[in-house]
Amino acid sequence: MNDTVLVAGSHGPTGQHVTRLLAERDRTPRAMIRDDSQTEEMESLGGDPVVADLTEPDSLEPAVEGCDAIVFAAGSDGEDVYGVDRDGAINLIDAAEDAGVDRFVMLSSMGADDPESGPDPLWDYLIAKAEADEYLRQSDLSYTIVRPGELTTADGTGEIRAADSLEMADGDIPREDVARVLVTAIDFDPVYGETVEILSGDESIESALEAVGTAE
Protein backbone atom coordinates (compact mmCIF):
# COMPACT_ATOMS: atom_id res chain seq x y z
CA MET A 1 0.00 0.00 0.00
CA ASN A 2 1.21 3.51 -0.84
CA ASP A 3 1.08 5.24 2.53
CA THR A 4 2.50 8.71 1.85
CA VAL A 5 0.80 10.34 -1.12
CA LEU A 6 1.70 13.78 -2.44
CA VAL A 7 -1.41 15.67 -3.54
CA ALA A 8 -0.56 18.39 -6.06
CA GLY A 9 -3.37 20.91 -6.12
CA SER A 10 -4.49 19.88 -2.65
CA HIS A 11 -6.12 23.24 -1.97
CA GLY A 12 -8.28 23.08 -5.09
CA PRO A 13 -11.86 21.82 -5.09
CA THR A 14 -10.97 18.29 -6.23
CA GLY A 15 -7.68 18.16 -4.34
CA GLN A 16 -9.41 18.92 -1.05
CA HIS A 17 -11.63 15.87 -1.54
CA VAL A 18 -8.54 13.78 -2.38
CA THR A 19 -6.76 14.95 0.76
CA ARG A 20 -9.72 14.20 3.00
CA LEU A 21 -10.35 10.78 1.47
CA LEU A 22 -6.71 9.75 1.83
CA ALA A 23 -6.74 10.73 5.49
CA GLU A 24 -9.99 8.82 6.03
CA ARG A 25 -8.29 5.74 4.55
CA ASP A 26 -5.40 6.07 7.00
CA ARG A 27 -2.96 7.31 4.39
CA THR A 28 -0.65 10.29 4.89
CA PRO A 29 -1.71 12.94 2.36
CA ARG A 30 1.18 15.33 1.83
CA ALA A 31 -0.81 18.38 0.84
CA MET A 32 1.15 20.50 -1.61
CA ILE A 33 0.29 24.18 -1.28
CA ARG A 34 1.75 27.38 -2.71
CA ASP A 35 0.96 29.61 0.26
CA ASP A 36 1.57 29.14 3.99
CA SER A 37 -1.81 30.74 4.66
CA GLN A 38 -3.47 27.52 3.42
CA THR A 39 -1.73 25.37 6.04
CA GLU A 40 -4.44 25.37 8.69
CA GLU A 41 -7.19 24.55 6.20
CA MET A 42 -5.27 21.58 4.82
CA GLU A 43 -4.44 20.31 8.29
CA SER A 44 -8.14 20.38 9.13
CA LEU A 45 -8.69 17.94 6.23
CA GLY A 46 -6.01 15.60 7.56
CA GLY A 47 -3.26 16.81 5.25
CA ASP A 48 0.43 17.26 6.03
CA PRO A 49 1.12 20.55 4.21
CA VAL A 50 4.27 21.20 2.22
CA VAL A 51 4.93 24.45 0.35
CA ALA A 52 6.05 24.01 -3.25
CA ASP A 53 5.34 25.47 -6.68
CA LEU A 54 4.83 23.39 -9.81
CA THR A 55 6.39 26.14 -11.91
CA GLU A 56 9.58 26.10 -9.81
CA PRO A 57 11.21 22.68 -10.26
CA ASP A 58 13.75 23.17 -7.46
CA SER A 59 10.91 23.49 -4.94
CA LEU A 60 9.54 20.06 -5.83
CA GLU A 61 12.45 17.93 -4.60
CA PRO A 62 11.59 18.22 -0.87
CA ALA A 63 7.89 17.84 -1.67
CA VAL A 64 8.29 14.45 -3.35
CA GLU A 65 11.01 13.10 -1.06
CA GLY A 66 9.80 10.02 0.80
CA CYS A 67 6.49 9.81 -1.08
CA ASP A 68 5.15 6.47 -2.26
CA ALA A 69 2.74 7.92 -4.82
CA ILE A 70 1.58 11.20 -6.34
CA VAL A 71 -1.87 12.43 -7.29
CA PHE A 72 -1.82 15.38 -9.69
CA ALA A 73 -5.04 17.32 -9.14
CA ALA A 74 -3.70 20.80 -9.83
CA GLY A 75 -5.12 23.24 -12.33
CA SER A 76 -4.51 26.76 -13.56
CA ASP A 77 -8.18 27.80 -13.81
CA GLY A 78 -7.37 28.94 -17.33
CA GLU A 79 -4.79 31.52 -16.25
CA ASP A 80 -1.61 29.67 -17.28
CA VAL A 81 -2.58 26.38 -18.86
CA TYR A 82 0.79 25.69 -20.46
CA GLY A 83 2.75 26.79 -17.41
CA VAL A 84 0.74 24.75 -14.88
CA ASP A 85 -1.40 22.11 -16.60
CA ARG A 86 1.39 21.05 -18.96
CA ASP A 87 4.80 22.25 -17.74
CA GLY A 88 3.90 22.01 -14.05
CA ALA A 89 2.79 18.43 -14.53
CA ILE A 90 5.97 17.66 -16.47
CA ASN A 91 8.09 19.20 -13.71
CA LEU A 92 6.40 16.98 -11.14
CA ILE A 93 6.78 13.86 -13.30
CA ASP A 94 10.51 14.60 -13.59
CA ALA A 95 10.79 15.17 -9.84
CA ALA A 96 8.97 11.90 -9.16
CA GLU A 97 11.36 9.97 -11.39
CA ASP A 98 14.40 11.62 -9.81
CA ALA A 99 13.13 10.78 -6.31
CA GLY A 100 12.30 7.18 -7.14
CA VAL A 101 8.55 7.59 -6.71
CA ASP A 102 6.90 4.83 -8.70
CA ARG A 103 3.17 5.60 -8.79
CA PHE A 104 1.59 8.65 -10.45
CA VAL A 105 -2.14 9.28 -10.89
CA MET A 106 -2.96 12.15 -13.23
CA LEU A 107 -6.21 14.11 -13.27
CA SER A 108 -6.73 15.04 -16.91
CA SER A 109 -9.90 15.78 -18.88
CA MET A 110 -12.19 14.20 -21.40
CA GLY A 111 -11.43 15.72 -24.77
CA ALA A 112 -7.66 15.62 -24.26
CA ASP A 113 -7.37 12.82 -26.81
CA ASP A 114 -8.67 15.18 -29.54
CA PRO A 115 -8.39 18.80 -28.33
CA GLU A 116 -9.52 20.41 -31.57
CA SER A 117 -12.87 18.63 -31.33
CA GLY A 118 -13.58 20.42 -28.04
CA PRO A 119 -15.06 23.89 -27.53
CA ASP A 120 -12.82 26.69 -28.83
CA PRO A 121 -12.23 28.24 -25.37
CA LEU A 122 -10.86 24.90 -24.12
CA TRP A 123 -8.42 24.18 -26.93
CA ASP A 124 -5.33 25.42 -25.12
CA TYR A 125 -6.34 23.65 -21.92
CA LEU A 126 -6.99 20.35 -23.69
CA ILE A 127 -3.75 20.60 -25.67
CA ALA A 128 -1.85 21.23 -22.44
CA LYS A 129 -3.51 18.23 -20.82
CA ALA A 130 -2.85 16.03 -23.85
CA GLU A 131 0.84 16.90 -23.88
CA ALA A 132 1.20 16.31 -20.13
CA ASP A 133 -0.58 12.97 -20.44
CA GLU A 134 1.71 11.85 -23.24
CA TYR A 135 4.79 12.89 -21.29
CA LEU A 136 3.59 10.74 -18.39
CA ARG A 137 3.01 7.78 -20.71
CA GLN A 138 6.56 8.06 -22.00
CA SER A 139 8.04 8.23 -18.49
CA ASP A 140 9.23 5.30 -16.40
CA LEU A 141 6.47 5.81 -13.84
CA SER A 142 3.60 3.45 -13.17
CA TYR A 143 0.70 5.70 -14.12
CA THR A 144 -3.04 6.00 -14.40
CA ILE A 145 -4.62 8.92 -16.27
CA VAL A 146 -8.16 9.80 -15.19
CA ARG A 147 -10.25 11.90 -17.58
CA PRO A 148 -13.59 13.06 -16.17
CA GLY A 149 -16.34 14.82 -18.03
CA GLU A 150 -17.88 18.08 -16.84
CA LEU A 151 -17.27 18.53 -13.12
CA THR A 152 -20.01 19.44 -10.66
CA THR A 153 -20.15 20.34 -6.98
CA ALA A 154 -22.95 17.86 -6.23
CA ASP A 155 -22.43 15.27 -3.52
CA GLY A 156 -20.75 12.16 -4.82
CA THR A 157 -22.66 8.90 -5.12
CA GLY A 158 -19.74 6.49 -5.34
CA GLU A 159 -21.13 5.17 -8.64
CA ILE A 160 -19.66 5.89 -12.06
CA ARG A 161 -19.35 4.87 -15.69
CA ALA A 162 -15.84 4.22 -16.95
CA ALA A 163 -14.34 3.34 -20.32
CA ASP A 164 -11.29 4.09 -22.39
CA SER A 165 -13.50 6.50 -24.34
CA LEU A 166 -16.81 8.19 -23.49
CA GLU A 167 -18.77 11.08 -24.98
CA MET A 168 -18.52 14.28 -22.94
CA ALA A 169 -22.06 15.23 -23.89
CA ASP A 170 -23.37 12.09 -22.20
CA GLY A 171 -23.14 13.43 -18.66
CA ASP A 172 -21.12 14.94 -15.86
CA ILE A 173 -19.60 13.83 -12.57
CA PRO A 174 -19.24 15.30 -9.06
CA ARG A 175 -15.74 16.31 -8.02
CA GLU A 176 -16.11 14.11 -4.96
CA ASP A 177 -16.53 11.02 -7.14
CA VAL A 178 -13.56 12.07 -9.28
CA ALA A 179 -11.51 12.25 -6.08
CA ARG A 180 -12.73 8.78 -5.10
CA VAL A 181 -11.55 7.44 -8.44
CA LEU A 182 -8.14 9.11 -8.09
CA VAL A 183 -7.65 7.68 -4.60
CA THR A 184 -8.86 4.21 -5.59
CA ALA A 185 -6.58 4.16 -8.64
CA ILE A 186 -3.44 4.58 -6.54
CA ASP A 187 -3.34 0.91 -5.55
CA PHE A 188 -5.72 -0.59 -8.11
CA ASP A 189 -3.66 -2.84 -10.37
CA PRO A 190 -6.22 -3.18 -13.21
CA VAL A 191 -5.78 0.48 -14.16
CA TYR A 192 -2.00 0.63 -14.01
CA GLY A 193 -0.85 1.96 -17.38
CA GLU A 194 -4.41 2.87 -18.40
CA THR A 195 -6.21 6.05 -19.45
CA VAL A 196 -9.75 6.01 -18.06
CA GLU A 197 -12.65 8.33 -18.90
CA ILE A 198 -15.34 8.68 -16.25
CA LEU A 199 -18.86 10.04 -15.82
CA SER A 200 -21.56 9.50 -13.24
CA GLY A 201 -23.18 6.10 -13.58
CA ASP A 202 -24.53 3.10 -11.73
CA GLU A 203 -21.47 0.91 -11.13
CA SER A 204 -19.24 0.88 -8.10
CA ILE A 205 -15.91 2.58 -8.72
CA GLU A 206 -13.86 -0.59 -8.38
CA SER A 207 -16.16 -2.59 -10.67
CA ALA A 208 -16.16 0.13 -13.32
CA LEU A 209 -12.38 0.54 -13.20
CA GLU A 210 -11.76 -3.18 -13.26
CA ALA A 211 -13.85 -3.54 -16.41
CA VAL A 212 -11.67 -0.95 -18.15
CA GLY A 213 -8.46 -2.54 -16.97
CA THR A 214 -9.42 -6.03 -18.11
CA ALA A 215 -11.02 -5.04 -21.43
CA GLU A 216 -9.22 -6.31 -24.51
N, C-alpha and C positions, 0 to 999 in steps of 0.2 A: 504494500500500500504506500502511496506517495503522501507522506505526512506533512511536509512543509511545502506549501504551494504559493508561489508568487502570483498575485492578482494585479496585473497591469490595468489601470483604469478602475481601480477599486472604489473610487469616490463617485463614479458615474452611476446612472440609474440601474444598469445591468450589473456592473461590478459590485455594487452594494449588496445585491441579492447573492452574488457568488460568494462574497466574503462571509455573509451571514450563514449561508448553507454549509460552507466548509467548516465553520466553527461548530455548527450544530451536529456535524458528522465527526466531531473530535479530530479534525485536521488543524493544522496551524496555518491560517491564511496570512501570508505576509502582504500586507495591504500597501501597495505602491501608491504614493501620493506626491504631488508636486509642491505642496504648501504645508508647512507645519501646523497651520490653523485648522487643518482637517484631521489632525491626530485624534482628538477626543471623540469625534464622531465615528471614526473607524474603529477605535477601541471599544466603543459601545456596541458595535456589531460583532465583536469578537476578533477583530483584526489586530495584527502586530504591525503597526505602521513603519514604513521606511520611505524616506524622501529620495526621489530620483526623477529624472526627466528623460523621456524616450528620445528627445531630440539631442541629448547630450550623452553620447556613448560612454564616456568615462564615469558617469554617475551610476551606470547600470551594474558595474562589477560587484559592488557591495550588496546591491539589491538581490542579485541572483545567487550569490555565494551561499552554499548550503541548502539550496532549494532542491526538492525532488521533482517538481513539475512547475509549469507556468501556464496560467490562463491569461490570454490576451483579450481583454474586454474594453480596451481603450478606444477613444474616438475623438475626432477633432471638432465635431459638430459643424462641419463644413468650413471651418476657418482656415485650416491648413491640411488639406487631405493628403497631399503628397509628403508633407513633412512629418505628419503623425501616423496616418493610416497606412502609408506605405513605408517611408524611411524609418519611422519610429518602430514599426513592427520588425523591419529588417535589422535594426540595431539590437533589438531584444533577442532575436533569433541568433545573431552572432554572439551576443553575450552569453546566451544559454549554451551554445556549443563550446565556447572558450571555458566555461565553468564546469563543463561535464554534466549539465542537466540533460536528461534524456527525453522527458515528456513535455510536449507543447500542444496546448489546445487553443486554437485560433477562432475568435468570433469574427466572421466575415459577413457576407450578405448575399441573399439570392440576387441574381442578376450579374454577379461578378464573373460568371463564365462567359457572358456575352454583353459587355458593358454598353455597347452602342445600341442594343435593343431596349435599354432602359430609358426612363424619362430623361430628357435633355439636362435638367438641373443636376442629375445624379451621375452623369457620365464620368466626371473627374473622380468622384468618390468610388464608383465601381471599378474604374481603371486602377486606382490606387489599391483597392482591395484585391483585385485580380493579380496584380504584380506582387503584392506581399504574399498571397497564397502560393503563387508559383515559386517564390523564393524559399518558402517553408518546405514545399515538396522536394526541392532540390537539395535541401540541407541533409545533415546526417541525423536529425532529430526524429524521434518517434512522434508522429503528429496526428491530430484529427482537426479538420476544418469544419466548422459549424456555420451554416448559412441559413439564417432565419428569413422569413418574409417580413411584412410590415410589423413593427413592434408596437405593442399597446401597454398601457399601465394597468390593465385589468388584473385581478387576482389570478394566479396560475391555477390550473386544474390538475397538473401532473399527467395529462394525456396529450399526445401529439400525433402528427403524421410525419413520417420521415422517408426519404428516398434520395437517390443520388441526383435526382432532378425533379422539381415540382414547378408549378406555375404560380408566380407571385400573385396573380389576380385571384387565385383560389382561396385566399384567406389571410389571416394574420396570426399573431401569437403573442401572449403576454411576456414581458421581459422576465418575469419570475420563472416561467417555464423554460425560457432560453437559458437562464442561469442553471436550472436543474439539469438541463442537457449538458452544459459545459462541465459541471461538476461530476456528473455521472461518467462522462467520456474520459475523464482522467485515467481511470483504472479499468475501463471497459474494453477488453481485448478485441471484440468484433469490429470496433471502429478505428483501430490503429491503422494508420495509413489511408484513411477514408475521408472523402468530402461528403458531408451530409446536409441536405436541405430539409428544413423543418417548418411546419405550420401547426396550428392547433388541430387536434384530432381526437380519436377515441381509443388509442392504444397507450398502454403504459410506456414510459420512456425507454426502459430497458428492452421491452419487446420490439418496439419500433426501431431502435438502433440495431438490435441484433439482426433483424430482417435485412437491413441495409448491408451490414457487415458480412452476412452469409450469402447474399444474392450473387448469382453468377453474372 
